[in-house]
Amino acid sequence: MKKVKLVINGIADNVTSATSHFTVVLQEEGGNRKLPIVIGQFEAQAILIEIENLTPVRPLTHDLFKSLADHFGLTLHEVVIHQIKEGIYYSKLICMQGDVQKEIDSRTSDALALALRFNCPIYAYESVVSTAGVESSLAESEIQSETKPPDSTIPTKVESPKNPKGYSSLSQAELKASLVKAIDEEDYERASMIRDEINRRKD
């Protein structure tokens, strides 16, 4: 069955949702179709900290899986989103242990977090993309209607409900200290905003 290669385009915070849900947007490589997938807060954080190259004080579940896989010689070859049923995406991990290929069922959010850690490709069957994928312009408008006012753009990372404005008044040393503290407290959304402020000043 034909597979479509995807890359993670961004994560949007569904601020109007009664619960903490996020939308991860997968972009068709070399194409203009996007696949928006709703995920939970913790899964969004797991994806975000890897995108932002943040280091948690203690290993998260996905980091632990990666360590165990490395220890036992198991590599993640690729992630495949193979089905969508009643709005739920089904994925599998294509793993290699020596010359033996193994398929492991996985939640799509976990599969994406692991794909980043193993630096492996993400695919979806053409049937999934043709069914649930939307053109880029339409995907942006749909996500904006769920997350931000119409004049917003899709964010490239999770938008935290916390107010980031106070960081602009901090010195570089204070920002670095705050970043360390946020990571120590495992508040990766705050850490991401502080990292953004540090990077803005570098630019």
Secondary structure, 3 states (H helix, E strand, C coil): CCEEEEEEEEEEECCCCCCCEEEEEEEECCCCEEEEEEEEHHHHHHHHHHHCCCCCCCCCHHHHHHHHHHHCCEEEEEEEEEEEECCEEEEEEEEEECCEEEEEEEEHHHHHHHHHHHCCCEEEEHHHHHHHCEEHHHHHHHHHHHHCCCCCCCCCCCCCCCCCHHHHHCCHHHHHHHHHHHHHCCCHHHHHHHHHHHHHHHC
